[in-house]
Amino acid sequence: MAQNTHQIAVRVSNVGIFTNIGLSLFKFIAGFAGHSSAMISDAIHSASDVFASCIALVGVSMGEKNSDKEHPYGHEKLECVAGILLSGTLFATGIGVGYAGIRTVVRGTWDQLPIPGVLPLIAAVVSIGTKEWMFWYTRSGAKRINSPALMASAWHHRSDALSSIGSLAGVVGARLGYPVADPIASLVICGFIIKVSVDIFRDAVSKLDDHSMDPQSLGEVKHLIEQQKGVVHLDNLKTRLAGNKAYVDVEIAVNPTLTVIEGHNIAENVHHAIENAFPQVKHCMVHVNPALYELNVQESKESC
C-alpha cells in the first residue's frame, strides 16, 4: 500500500512538474513578446507550481517513511510541514505579483503602456485549459491516497487557472482600449494566489494541531462501534489527524460479568472493524470499561 501511494504521488508530481515547466516558458515568452505584464505575472505563478509539485513530492515521500525508534508514531505530519512551506511560497509569489501591479497602476501613465499582442491571448486560453485539467488530475490522485500535500498542489493548479482567467480579461481589456486593465489583472491574480495560500496554511496547521476527523466520518465511526457485538454503549470517542492518517481512541462499555478474555475479544473486534472500514485510520486504541448500569441492575436482582 505504501509503495502504491508513493508511486501515485511520484507520477502525479512528475506530470505537474514537466507540464508547469513547459507552460511557464510558453507564458514568459508570450508575456515578453506580447507586452503583457499580466501574462508575465501568470508565468511567475506557473513557475511557482514547479516548486509546489517538488514540495508535495518530498512531503509525501517523507510522510510515508516507516516508524522508527525516534518516531514511533510515524512521519505523516511532515506532509503538513510541506503544505506550510507551499503556502509560504504561494504567499510570497502573490505579494510579488501584487506589488508589480500596484506600482504600474500608481504611476498613472496608462496611456504609455504597450498594448498586448495576440500571443498572450493564446497563452491565456491554453493555460486555463491545461491548469484546469491539472487540477482535476492532481485532485484525483490526492483523494486516492488521502494526501494533503498533493491536494494543496491541486488547488495551486486551480489558482493558476483562475489567475489565467484574470490575465485573459486584462489582455482583452487592454486590446479594447483600456491599457490599465492589464496591470489591474495582475492585482486580481495576486488576490487569488494569496487566498489559496491562506487556505492551504490553515488546513495544514489544523492537521498539525491534532484536529479531529470530519463530522461525517466521526458519525460513521461511532455507528460502526455501536453495531459491534458485545458493546453495551460507547463511553468516549476521540480522533486526531496526522497528515493523511488518523488515530482513533475509543472507550467502550461491556457487560461487567464477562471474563478478561471475553472483554479483550470484543475490544479486538472493534479495533479491527474500524481499521478495516476506514483505511485512513493508522491505529485504533480501544479501552474497555464495565457497564456500570448493567452491574447495578444485576446487584439489584441479587438483593431481591
Helices and strands as residue ranges (DSSP letters): H 2-33, H 37-63, H 78-107, G 110-112, H 118-145, H 148-175, H 181-208, H 215-226, E 233-242, E 245-254, H 260-277, E 281-290, H 292-303
